[in-house]
């Protein structure tokens, strides 16, 4: 999920080599906990934000 979010932000098309297994896994997880995907999306966004922030920091340092 984070991969897709990050790819969208940087303009890269993600690859879905194992998309069927991925979707199947989420369907199973959501049967057990309907809010699981929302927690996962929140954590994925936090990771993407961290990566983007660190990238911006490195770019600023390189420009100095």
Predicted model as a PDB file, atoms N, CA, C, CB and O in Angstrom, pLDDT in the B-factor column:
MODEL        1                                                                  
ATOM      1  N   UNK A   1       0.827  -1.178   0.000  1.00 81.00           N  
ATOM      2  CA  UNK A   1       0.000   0.000   0.000  1.00 81.00           C  
ATOM      3  C   UNK A   1       0.878   1.251   0.000  1.00 81.00           C  
ATOM      4  CB  UNK A   1      -0.944  -0.007   1.205  1.00 81.00           C  
ATOM      5  O   UNK A   1       0.634   2.196  -0.750  1.00 81.00           O  
ATOM      6  N   UNK A   2       1.894   1.239   0.846  1.00 86.00           N  
ATOM      7  CA  UNK A   2       2.819   2.360   0.887  1.00 86.00           C  
ATOM      8  C   UNK A   2       3.542   2.533  -0.438  1.00 86.00           C  
ATOM      9  CB  UNK A   2       3.823   2.172   2.005  1.00 86.00           C  
ATOM     10  O   UNK A   2       3.798   3.656  -0.871  1.00 86.00           O  
ATOM     11  N   UNK A   3       3.866   1.429  -1.074  1.00 84.00           N  
ATOM     12  CA  UNK A   3       4.518   1.468  -2.379  1.00 84.00           C  
ATOM     13  C   UNK A   3       3.666   2.250  -3.369  1.00 84.00           C  
ATOM     14  CB  UNK A   3       4.777   0.044  -2.903  1.00 84.00           C  
ATOM     15  O   UNK A   3       4.181   3.109  -4.085  1.00 84.00           O  
ATOM     16  N   UNK A   4       2.393   1.969  -3.415  1.00 84.00           N  
ATOM     17  CA  UNK A   4       1.494   2.676  -4.339  1.00 84.00           C  
ATOM     18  C   UNK A   4       1.406   4.156  -3.995  1.00 84.00           C  
ATOM     19  CB  UNK A   4       0.092   2.050  -4.311  1.00 84.00           C  
ATOM     20  O   UNK A   4       1.405   4.999  -4.892  1.00 84.00           O  
ATOM     21  N   UNK A   5       1.332   4.481  -2.715  1.00 87.00           N  
ATOM     22  CA  UNK A   5       1.259   5.871  -2.297  1.00 87.00           C  
ATOM     23  C   UNK A   5       2.527   6.628  -2.697  1.00 87.00           C  
ATOM     24  CB  UNK A   5       1.040   5.960  -0.784  1.00 87.00           C  
ATOM     25  O   UNK A   5       2.467   7.741  -3.219  1.00 87.00           O  
ATOM     26  N   UNK A   6       3.673   5.997  -2.440  1.00 90.00           N  
ATOM     27  CA  UNK A   6       4.941   6.637  -2.767  1.00 90.00           C  
ATOM     28  C   UNK A   6       5.088   6.806  -4.274  1.00 90.00           C  
ATOM     29  CB  UNK A   6       6.113   5.824  -2.208  1.00 90.00           C  
ATOM     30  O   UNK A   6       5.492   7.870  -4.745  1.00 90.00           O  
ATOM     31  N   UNK A   7       4.768   5.783  -5.017  1.00 88.00           N  
ATOM     32  CA  UNK A   7       4.848   5.869  -6.479  1.00 88.00           C  
ATOM     33  C   UNK A   7       3.957   6.989  -7.011  1.00 88.00           C  
ATOM     34  CB  UNK A   7       4.447   4.528  -7.118  1.00 88.00           C  
ATOM     35  O   UNK A   7       4.349   7.711  -7.928  1.00 88.00           O  
ATOM     36  N   UNK A   8       2.773   7.134  -6.448  1.00 89.00           N  
ATOM     37  CA  UNK A   8       1.868   8.194  -6.892  1.00 89.00           C  
ATOM     38  C   UNK A   8       2.464   9.572  -6.629  1.00 89.00           C  
ATOM     39  CB  UNK A   8       0.514   8.066  -6.190  1.00 89.00           C  
ATOM     40  O   UNK A   8       2.324  10.481  -7.447  1.00 89.00           O  
ATOM     41  N   UNK A   9       3.126   9.722  -5.491  1.00 90.00           N  
ATOM     42  CA  UNK A   9       3.706  11.027  -5.159  1.00 90.00           C  
ATOM     43  C   UNK A   9       4.891  11.380  -6.046  1.00 90.00           C  
ATOM     44  CB  UNK A   9       4.137  11.048  -3.710  1.00 90.00           C  
ATOM     45  O   UNK A   9       5.104  12.552  -6.359  1.00 90.00           O  
ATOM     46  N   UNK A  10       5.665  10.377  -6.454  1.00 92.00           N  
ATOM     47  CA  UNK A  10       6.859  10.685  -7.243  1.00 92.00           C  
ATOM     48  C   UNK A  10       6.645  10.476  -8.736  1.00 92.00           C  
ATOM     49  CB  UNK A  10       8.018   9.836  -6.776  1.00 92.00           C  
ATOM     50  O   UNK A  10       7.560  10.685  -9.533  1.00 92.00           O  
ATOM     51  N   UNK A  11       5.441  10.065  -9.116  1.00 92.00           N  
ATOM     52  CA  UNK A  11       5.120   9.944 -10.532  1.00 92.00           C  
ATOM     53  C   UNK A  11       5.637   8.686 -11.201  1.00 92.00           C  
ATOM     54  CB  UNK A  11       5.650  11.108 -11.247  1.00 92.00           C  
ATOM     55  O   UNK A  11       5.955   8.701 -12.390  1.00 92.00           O  
ATOM     56  N   UNK A  12       5.725   7.602 -10.453  1.00 91.00           N  
ATOM     57  CA  UNK A  12       6.181   6.321 -10.994  1.00 91.00           C  
ATOM     58  C   UNK A  12       5.019   5.340 -10.969  1.00 91.00           C  
ATOM     59  CB  UNK A  12       7.395   5.764 -10.187  1.00 91.00           C  
ATOM     60  O   UNK A  12       4.261   5.298  -9.999  1.00 91.00           O  
ATOM     61  N   UNK A  13       4.876   4.558 -12.019  1.00 88.00           N  
ATOM     62  CA  UNK A  13       3.814   3.558 -12.051  1.00 88.00           C  
ATOM     63  C   UNK A  13       4.265   2.318 -11.278  1.00 88.00           C  
ATOM     64  CB  UNK A  13       3.441   3.191 -13.519  1.00 88.00           C  
ATOM     65  O   UNK A  13       5.270   1.703 -11.633  1.00 88.00           O  
ATOM     66  N   UNK A  14       3.530   1.943 -10.219  1.00 81.00           N  
ATOM     67  CA  UNK A  14       3.934   0.767  -9.431  1.00 81.00           C  
ATOM     68  C   UNK A  14       3.703  -0.527 -10.205  1.00 81.00           C  
ATOM     69  CB  UNK A  14       3.163   0.722  -8.102  1.00 81.00           C  
ATOM     70  O   UNK A  14       2.870  -0.586 -11.110  1.00 81.00           O  
ATOM     71  N   UNK A  15       4.449  -1.553  -9.837  1.00 78.00           N  
ATOM     72  CA  UNK A  15       4.259  -2.870 -10.428  1.00 78.00           C  
ATOM     73  C   UNK A  15       3.440  -3.722  -9.465  1.00 78.00           C  
ATOM     74  CB  UNK A  15       5.626  -3.546 -10.750  1.00 78.00           C  
ATOM     75  O   UNK A  15       3.630  -3.670  -8.250  1.00 78.00           O  
ATOM     76  N   UNK A  16       2.545  -4.492 -10.019  1.00 74.00           N  
ATOM     77  CA  UNK A  16       1.672  -5.332  -9.204  1.00 74.00           C  
ATOM     78  C   UNK A  16       1.913  -6.803  -9.530  1.00 74.00           C  
ATOM     79  CB  UNK A  16       0.189  -4.962  -9.432  1.00 74.00           C  
ATOM     80  O   UNK A  16       0.999  -7.512  -9.951  1.00 74.00           O  
ATOM     81  N   UNK A  17       3.131  -7.247  -9.334  1.00 75.00           N  
ATOM     82  CA  UNK A  17       3.490  -8.622  -9.667  1.00 75.00           C  
ATOM     83  C   UNK A  17       2.666  -9.656  -8.906  1.00 75.00           C  
ATOM     84  CB  UNK A  17       4.950  -8.844  -9.393  1.00 75.00           C  
ATOM     85  O   UNK A  17       2.316 -10.702  -9.453  1.00 75.00           O  
ATOM     86  N   UNK A  18       2.364  -9.367  -7.665  1.00 70.00           N  
ATOM     87  CA  UNK A  18       1.634 -10.328  -6.829  1.00 70.00           C  
ATOM     88  C   UNK A  18       0.298  -9.747  -6.384  1.00 70.00           C  
ATOM     89  CB  UNK A  18       2.473 -10.727  -5.599  1.00 70.00           C  
ATOM     90  O   UNK A  18      -0.130  -9.976  -5.253  1.00 70.00           O  
ATOM     91  N   UNK A  19      -0.360  -9.004  -7.255  1.00 72.00           N  
ATOM     92  CA  UNK A  19      -1.566  -8.297  -6.845  1.00 72.00           C  
ATOM     93  C   UNK A  19      -2.703  -9.225  -6.420  1.00 72.00           C  
ATOM     94  CB  UNK A  19      -2.034  -7.422  -7.962  1.00 72.00           C  
ATOM     95  O   UNK A  19      -3.441  -8.891  -5.493  1.00 72.00           O  
ATOM     96  N   UNK A  20      -2.863 -10.365  -7.061  1.00 77.00           N  
ATOM     97  CA  UNK A  20      -3.952 -11.277  -6.687  1.00 77.00           C  
ATOM     98  C   UNK A  20      -3.754 -11.778  -5.257  1.00 77.00           C  
ATOM     99  CB  UNK A  20      -4.029 -12.474  -7.671  1.00 77.00           C  
ATOM    100  O   UNK A  20      -4.703 -11.800  -4.473  1.00 77.00           O  
ATOM    101  N   UNK A  21      -2.548 -12.174  -4.918  1.00 82.00           N  
ATOM    102  CA  UNK A  21      -2.263 -12.656  -3.561  1.00 82.00           C  
ATOM    103  C   UNK A  21      -2.417 -11.520  -2.555  1.00 82.00           C  
ATOM    104  CB  UNK A  21      -0.838 -13.255  -3.479  1.00 82.00           C  
ATOM    105  O   UNK A  21      -2.895 -11.728  -1.440  1.00 82.00           O  
ATOM    106  N   UNK A  22      -2.010 -10.322  -2.958  1.00 80.00           N  
ATOM    107  CA  UNK A  22      -2.118  -9.163  -2.082  1.00 80.00           C  
ATOM    108  C   UNK A  22      -3.584  -8.866  -1.760  1.00 80.00           C  
ATOM    109  CB  UNK A  22      -1.452  -7.938  -2.731  1.00 80.00           C  
ATOM    110  O   UNK A  22      -3.940  -8.673  -0.598  1.00 80.00           O  
ATOM    111  N   UNK A  23      -4.419  -8.829  -2.775  1.00 80.00           N  
ATOM    112  CA  UNK A  23      -5.848  -8.548  -2.585  1.00 80.00           C  
ATOM    113  C   UNK A  23      -6.492  -9.658  -1.763  1.00 80.00           C  
ATOM    114  CB  UNK A  23      -6.570  -8.401  -3.953  1.00 80.00           C  
ATOM    115  O   UNK A  23      -7.305  -9.388  -0.879  1.00 80.00           O  
ATOM    116  N   UNK A  24      -6.136 -10.884  -2.045  1.00 86.00           N  
ATOM    117  CA  UNK A  24      -6.686 -12.015  -1.288  1.00 86.00           C  
ATOM    118  C   UNK A  24      -6.323 -11.903   0.189  1.00 86.00           C  
ATOM    119  CB  UNK A  24      -6.171 -13.350  -1.859  1.00 86.00           C  
ATOM    120  O   UNK A  24      -7.153 -12.167   1.059  1.00 86.00           O  
ATOM    121  N   UNK A  25      -5.101 -11.516   0.465  1.00 87.00           N  
ATOM    122  CA  UNK A  25      -4.672 -11.336   1.851  1.00 87.00           C  
ATOM    123  C   UNK A  25      -5.476 -10.263   2.563  1.00 87.00           C  
ATOM    124  CB  UNK A  25      -3.202 -10.986   1.902  1.00 87.00           C  
ATOM    125  O   UNK A  25      -5.853 -10.431   3.723  1.00 87.00           O  
ATOM    126  N   UNK A  26      -5.744  -9.147   1.863  1.00 84.00           N  
ATOM    127  CA  UNK A  26      -6.541  -8.083   2.465  1.00 84.00           C  
ATOM    128  C   UNK A  26      -7.981  -8.504   2.666  1.00 84.00           C  
ATOM    129  CB  UNK A  26      -6.488  -6.841   1.609  1.00 84.00           C  
ATOM    130  O   UNK A  26      -8.598  -8.118   3.658  1.00 84.00           O  
ATOM    131  N   UNK A  27      -8.530  -9.280   1.759  1.00 87.00           N  
ATOM    132  CA  UNK A  27      -9.907  -9.760   1.932  1.00 87.00           C  
ATOM    133  C   UNK A  27     -10.012 -10.623   3.182  1.00 87.00           C  
ATOM    134  CB  UNK A  27     -10.370 -10.559   0.692  1.00 87.00           C  
ATOM    135  O   UNK A  27     -10.977 -10.517   3.938  1.00 87.00           O  
ATOM    136  N   UNK A  28      -9.023 -11.470   3.395  1.00 89.00           N  
ATOM    137  CA  UNK A  28      -9.008 -12.313   4.607  1.00 89.00           C  
ATOM    138  C   UNK A  28      -8.874 -11.446   5.858  1.00 89.00           C  
ATOM    139  CB  UNK A  28      -7.844 -13.344   4.545  1.00 89.00           C  
ATOM    140  O   UNK A  28      -9.588 -11.646   6.841  1.00 89.00           O  
ATOM    141  N   UNK A  29      -7.962 -10.493   5.812  1.00 88.00           N  
ATOM    142  CA  UNK A  29      -7.747  -9.622   6.976  1.00 88.00           C  
ATOM    143  C   UNK A  29      -9.004  -8.830   7.301  1.00 88.00           C  
ATOM    144  CB  UNK A  29      -6.573  -8.662   6.724  1.00 88.00           C  
ATOM    145  O   UNK A  29      -9.335  -8.641   8.471  1.00 88.00           O  
ATOM    146  N   UNK A  30      -9.701  -8.371   6.280  1.00 88.00           N  
ATOM    147  CA  UNK A  30     -10.902  -7.568   6.510  1.00 88.00           C  
ATOM    148  C   UNK A  30     -12.075  -8.402   7.006  1.00 88.00           C  
ATOM    149  CB  UNK A  30     -11.293  -6.850   5.240  1.00 88.00           C  
ATOM    150  O   UNK A  30     -12.978  -7.872   7.652  1.00 88.00           O  
ATOM    151  N   UNK A  31     -12.073  -9.703   6.712  1.00 91.00           N  
ATOM    152  CA  UNK A  31     -13.108 -10.575   7.282  1.00 91.00           C  
ATOM    153  C   UNK A  31     -12.963 -10.634   8.791  1.00 91.00           C  
ATOM    154  CB  UNK A  31     -13.028 -11.996   6.680  1.00 91.00           C  
ATOM    155  O   UNK A  31     -13.953 -10.694   9.521  1.00 91.00           O  
ATOM    156  N   UNK A  32     -11.710 -10.616   9.256  1.00 92.00           N  
ATOM    157  CA  UNK A  32     -11.445 -10.695  10.686  1.00 92.00           C  
ATOM    158  C   UNK A  32     -11.551  -9.338  11.375  1.00 92.00           C  
ATOM    159  CB  UNK A  32     -10.075 -11.279  10.922  1.00 92.00           C  
ATOM    160  O   UNK A  32     -11.938  -9.252  12.540  1.00 92.00           O  
ATOM    161  N   UNK A  33     -11.200  -8.267  10.634  1.00 92.00           N  
ATOM    162  CA  UNK A  33     -11.180  -6.928  11.222  1.00 92.00           C  
ATOM    163  C   UNK A  33     -11.442  -5.910  10.117  1.00 92.00           C  
ATOM    164  CB  UNK A  33      -9.816  -6.640  11.938  1.00 92.00           C  
ATOM    165  O   UNK A  33     -10.549  -5.601   9.328  1.00 92.00           O  
ATOM    166  N   UNK A  34     -12.657  -5.396  10.062  1.00 87.00           N  
ATOM    167  CA  UNK A  34     -13.047  -4.503   8.968  1.00 87.00           C  
ATOM    168  C   UNK A  34     -12.290  -3.175   8.971  1.00 87.00           C  
ATOM    169  CB  UNK A  34     -14.526  -4.232   9.041  1.00 87.00           C  
ATOM    170  O   UNK A  34     -12.317  -2.463   7.968  1.00 87.00           O  
ATOM    171  N   UNK A  35     -11.627  -2.826  10.051  1.00 91.00           N  
ATOM    172  CA  UNK A  35     -10.882  -1.568  10.138  1.00 91.00           C  
ATOM    173  C   UNK A  35      -9.393  -1.751   9.840  1.00 91.00           C  
ATOM    174  CB  UNK A  35     -11.056  -0.959  11.521  1.00 91.00           C  
ATOM    175  O   UNK A  35      -8.645  -0.774   9.820  1.00 91.00           O  
ATOM    176  N   UNK A  36      -8.966  -2.965   9.614  1.00 90.00           N  
ATOM    177  CA  UNK A  36      -7.540  -3.250   9.409  1.00 90.00           C  
ATOM    178  C   UNK A  36      -6.953  -2.454   8.252  1.00 90.00           C  
ATOM    179  CB  UNK A  36      -7.334  -4.735   9.159  1.00 90.00           C  
ATOM    180  O   UNK A  36      -5.842  -1.935   8.362  1.00 90.00           O  
ATOM    181  N   UNK A  37      -7.666  -2.351   7.169  1.00 88.00           N  
ATOM    182  CA  UNK A  37      -7.139  -1.644   6.008  1.00 88.00           C  
ATOM    183  C   UNK A  37      -6.949  -0.158   6.292  1.00 88.00           C  
ATOM    184  CB  UNK A  37      -8.066  -1.830   4.817  1.00 88.00           C  
ATOM    185  O   UNK A  37      -6.038   0.463   5.744  1.00 88.00           O  
ATOM    186  N   UNK A  38      -7.791   0.413   7.134  1.00 93.00           N  
ATOM    187  CA  UNK A  38      -7.652   1.829   7.477  1.00 93.00           C  
ATOM    188  C   UNK A  38      -6.413   2.068   8.340  1.00 93.00           C  
ATOM    189  CB  UNK A  38      -8.907   2.327   8.208  1.00 93.00           C  
ATOM    190  O   UNK A  38      -5.707   3.061   8.165  1.00 93.00           O  
ATOM    191  N   UNK A  39      -6.160   1.151   9.268  1.00 92.00           N  
ATOM    192  CA  UNK A  39      -4.949   1.261  10.082  1.00 92.00           C  
ATOM    193  C   UNK A  39      -3.709   1.076   9.206  1.00 92.00           C  
ATOM    194  CB  UNK A  39      -4.962   0.217  11.228  1.00 92.00           C  
ATOM    195  O   UNK A  39      -2.725   1.800   9.356  1.00 92.00           O  
ATOM    196  N   UNK A  40      -3.760   0.112   8.300  1.00 90.00           N  
ATOM    197  CA  UNK A  40      -2.627  -0.129   7.413  1.00 90.00           C  
ATOM    198  C   UNK A  40      -2.383   1.074   6.508  1.00 90.00           C  
ATOM    199  CB  UNK A  40      -2.863  -1.388   6.569  1.00 90.00           C  
ATOM    200  O   UNK A  40      -1.235   1.457   6.284  1.00 90.00           O  
ATOM    201  N   UNK A  41      -3.441   1.665   5.993  1.00 91.00           N  
ATOM    202  CA  UNK A  41      -3.294   2.842   5.136  1.00 91.00           C  
ATOM    203  C   UNK A  41      -2.695   4.011   5.915  1.00 91.00           C  
ATOM    204  CB  UNK A  41      -4.652   3.245   4.538  1.00 91.00           C  
ATOM    205  O   UNK A  41      -1.863   4.752   5.392  1.00 91.00           O  
ATOM    206  N   UNK A  42      -3.117   4.168   7.149  1.00 95.00           N  
ATOM    207  CA  UNK A  42      -2.581   5.233   7.988  1.00 95.00           C  
ATOM    208  C   UNK A  42      -1.086   5.035   8.222  1.00 95.00           C  
ATOM    209  CB  UNK A  42      -3.327   5.288   9.327  1.00 95.00           C  
ATOM    210  O   UNK A  42      -0.307   5.981   8.114  1.00 95.00           O  
ATOM    211  N   UNK A  43      -0.691   3.811   8.542  1.00 94.00           N  
ATOM    212  CA  UNK A  43       0.724   3.519   8.771  1.00 94.00           C  
ATOM    213  C   UNK A  43       1.529   3.664   7.482  1.00 94.00           C  
ATOM    214  CB  UNK A  43       0.892   2.105   9.343  1.00 94.00           C  
ATOM    215  O   UNK A  43       2.662   4.145   7.510  1.00 94.00           O  
ATOM    216  N   UNK A  44       0.961   3.257   6.368  1.00 91.00           N  
ATOM    217  CA  UNK A  44       1.641   3.403   5.076  1.00 91.00           C  
ATOM    218  C   UNK A  44       1.860   4.881   4.761  1.00 91.00           C  
ATOM    219  CB  UNK A  44       0.824   2.726   3.945  1.00 91.00           C  
ATOM    220  O   UNK A  44       2.927   5.264   4.281  1.00 91.00           O  
ATOM    221  N   UNK A  45       0.858   5.705   5.030  1.00 95.00           N  
ATOM    222  CA  UNK A  45       1.004   7.139   4.775  1.00 95.00           C  
ATOM    223  C   UNK A  45       2.077   7.746   5.657  1.00 95.00           C  
ATOM    224  CB  UNK A  45      -0.319   7.859   4.999  1.00 95.00           C  
ATOM    225  O   UNK A  45       2.830   8.611   5.211  1.00 95.00           O  
ATOM    226  N   UNK A  46       2.157   7.300   6.914  1.00 96.00           N  
ATOM    227  CA  UNK A  46       3.210   7.787   7.811  1.00 96.00           C  
ATOM    228  C   UNK A  46       4.585   7.441   7.253  1.00 96.00           C  
ATOM    229  CB  UNK A  46       3.042   7.189   9.225  1.00 96.00           C  
ATOM    230  O   UNK A  46       5.500   8.263   7.297  1.00 96.00           O  
ATOM    231  N   UNK A  47       4.730   6.235   6.733  1.00 95.00           N  
ATOM    232  CA  UNK A  47       6.013   5.810   6.167  1.00 95.00           C  
ATOM    233  C   UNK A  47       6.362   6.642   4.940  1.00 95.00           C  
ATOM    234  CB  UNK A  47       5.975   4.317   5.801  1.00 95.00           C  
ATOM    235  O   UNK A  47       7.506   7.069   4.784  1.00 95.00           O  
ATOM    236  N   UNK A  48       5.389   6.873   4.072  1.00 94.00           N  
ATOM    237  CA  UNK A  48       5.626   7.686   2.871  1.00 94.00           C  
ATOM    238  C   UNK A  48       5.990   9.111   3.268  1.00 94.00           C  
ATOM    239  CB  UNK A  48       4.377   7.687   1.949  1.00 94.00           C  
ATOM    240  O   UNK A  48       6.912   9.696   2.698  1.00 94.00           O  
ATOM    241  N   UNK A  49       5.286   9.669   4.227  1.00 96.00           N  
ATOM    242  CA  UNK A  49       5.596  11.027   4.689  1.00 96.00           C  
ATOM    243  C   UNK A  49       7.026  11.093   5.214  1.00 96.00           C  
ATOM    244  CB  UNK A  49       4.601  11.473   5.786  1.00 96.00           C  
ATOM    245  O   UNK A  49       7.748  12.050   4.938  1.00 96.00           O  
ATOM    246  N   UNK A  50       7.430  10.083   5.964  1.00 97.00           N  
ATOM    247  CA  UNK A  50       8.790  10.029   6.503  1.00 97.00           C  
ATOM    248  C   UNK A  50       9.815   9.993   5.363  1.00 97.00           C  
ATOM    249  CB  UNK A  50       8.961   8.793   7.422  1.00 97.00           C  
ATOM    250  O   UNK A  50      10.791  10.742   5.378  1.00 97.00           O  
ATOM    251  N   UNK A  51       9.591   9.135   4.394  1.00 96.00           N  
ATOM    252  CA  UNK A  51      10.510   9.019   3.255  1.00 96.00           C  
ATOM    253  C   UNK A  51      10.595  10.343   2.498  1.00 96.00           C  
ATOM    254  CB  UNK A  51      10.057   7.889   2.303  1.00 96.00           C  
ATOM    255  O   UNK A  51      11.686  10.795   2.150  1.00 96.00           O  
ATOM    256  N   UNK A  52       9.460  10.952   2.248  1.00 95.00           N  
ATOM    257  CA  UNK A  52       9.448  12.216   1.505  1.00 95.00           C  
ATOM    258  C   UNK A  52      10.128  13.330   2.309  1.00 95.00           C  
ATOM    259  CB  UNK A  52       7.998  12.621   1.158  1.00 95.00           C  
ATOM    260  O   UNK A  52      10.846  14.151   1.738  1.00 95.00           O  
ATOM    261  N   UNK A  53       9.911  13.366   3.618  1.00 96.00           N  
ATOM    262  CA  UNK A  53      10.562  14.367   4.468  1.00 96.00           C  
ATOM    263  C   UNK A  53      12.077  14.184   4.475  1.00 96.00           C  
ATOM    264  CB  UNK A  53      10.017  14.288   5.900  1.00 96.00           C  
ATOM    265  O   UNK A  53      12.828  15.153   4.362  1.00 96.00           O  
ATOM    266  N   UNK A  54      12.515  12.940   4.608  1.00 96.00           N  
ATOM    267  CA  UNK A  54      13.960  12.656   4.607  1.00 96.00           C  
ATOM    268  C   UNK A  54      14.576  13.009   3.265  1.00 96.00           C  
ATOM    269  CB  UNK A  54      14.227  11.174   4.934  1.00 96.00           C  
ATOM    270  O   UNK A  54      15.684  13.541   3.211  1.00 96.00           O  
ATOM    271  N   UNK A  55      13.872  12.721   2.188  1.00 94.00           N  
ATOM    272  CA  UNK A  55      14.365  13.065   0.856  1.00 94.00           C  
ATOM    273  C   UNK A  55      14.530  14.569   0.729  1.00 94.00           C  
ATOM    274  CB  UNK A  55      13.412  12.538  -0.231  1.00 94.00           C  
ATOM    275  O   UNK A  55      15.537  15.046   0.206  1.00 94.00           O  
ATOM    276  N   UNK A  56      13.551  15.312   1.203  1.00 94.00           N  
ATOM    277  CA  UNK A  56      13.626  16.768   1.153  1.00 94.00           C  
ATOM    278  C   UNK A  56      14.794  17.286   1.991  1.00 94.00           C  
ATOM    279  CB  UNK A  56      12.311  17.385   1.641  1.00 94.00           C  
ATOM    280  O   UNK A  56      15.469  18.234   1.591  1.00 94.00           O  
ATOM    281  N   UNK A  57      15.036  16.672   3.147  1.00 95.00           N  
ATOM    282  CA  UNK A  57      16.168  17.068   3.990  1.00 95.00           C  
ATOM    283  C   UNK A  57      17.489  16.836   3.258  1.00 95.00           C  
ATOM    284  CB  UNK A  57      16.151  16.286   5.323  1.00 95.00           C  
ATOM    285  O   UNK A  57      18.361  17.705   3.262  1.00 95.00           O  
ATOM    286  N   UNK A  58      17.636  15.685   2.640  1.00 93.00           N  
ATOM    287  CA  UNK A  58      18.862  15.372   1.908  1.00 93.00           C  
ATOM    288  C   UNK A  58      19.052  16.311   0.724  1.00 93.00           C  
ATOM    289  CB  UNK A  58      18.840  13.921   1.427  1.00 93.00           C  
ATOM    290  O   UNK A  58      20.172  16.728   0.431  1.00 93.00           O  
ATOM    291  N   UNK A  59      17.970  16.639   0.053  1.00 93.00           N  
ATOM    292  CA  UNK A  59      18.069  17.569  -1.074  1.00 93.00           C  
ATOM    293  C   UNK A  59      18.503  18.954  -0.614  1.00 93.00           C  
ATOM    294  CB  UNK A  59      16.734  17.660  -1.807  1.00 93.00           C  
ATOM    295  O   UNK A  59      19.304  19.612  -1.278  1.00 93.00           O  
ATOM    296  N   UNK A  60      17.972  19.396   0.526  1.00 93.00           N  
ATOM    297  CA  UNK A  60      18.380  20.697   1.063  1.00 93.00           C  
ATOM    298  C   UNK A  60      19.853  20.691   1.462  1.00 93.00           C  
ATOM    299  CB  UNK A  60      17.512  21.072   2.271  1.00 93.00           C  
ATOM    300  O   UNK A  60      20.573  21.655   1.203  1.00 93.00           O  
ATOM    301  N   UNK A  61      20.297  19.607   2.090  1.00 94.00           N  
ATOM    302  CA  UNK A  61      21.700  19.486   2.490  1.00 94.00           C  
ATOM    303  C   UNK A  61      22.615  19.480   1.273  1.00 94.00           C  
ATOM    304  CB  UNK A  61      21.914  18.212   3.316  1.00 94.00           C  
ATOM    305  O   UNK A  61      23.683  20.093   1.297  1.00 94.00           O  
ATOM    306  N   UNK A  62      22.208  18.796   0.215  1.00 94.00           N  
ATOM    307  CA  UNK A  62      23.023  18.708  -0.997  1.00 94.00           C  
ATOM    308  C   UNK A  62      23.123  20.064  -1.683  1.00 94.00           C  
ATOM    309  CB  UNK A  62      22.438  17.669  -1.963  1.00 94.00           C  
ATOM    310  O   UNK A  62      24.130  20.367  -2.324  1.00 94.00           O  
ATOM    311  N   UNK A  63      22.083  20.878  -1.550  1.00 94.00           N  
ATOM    312  CA  UNK A  63      22.063  22.179  -2.190  1.00 94.00           C  
ATOM    313  C   UNK A  63      22.933  23.209  -1.460  1.00 94.00           C  
ATOM    314  CB  UNK A  63      20.643  22.678  -2.278  1.00 94.00           C  
ATOM    315  O   UNK A  63      23.289  24.242  -2.027  1.00 94.00           O  
ATOM    316  N   UNK A  64      23.268  22.924  -0.211  1.00 88.00           N  
ATOM    317  CA  UNK A  64      24.070  23.886   0.583  1.00 88.00           C  
ATOM    318  C   UNK A  64      25.517  23.885   0.187  1.00 88.00           C  
ATOM    319  CB  UNK A  64      23.964  23.579   2.061  1.00 88.00           C  
ATOM    320  O   UNK A  64      26.314  24.631   0.755  1.00 88.00           O  
TER     321      UNK A  64                                                      
ENDMDL                                                                          
END                                                                             
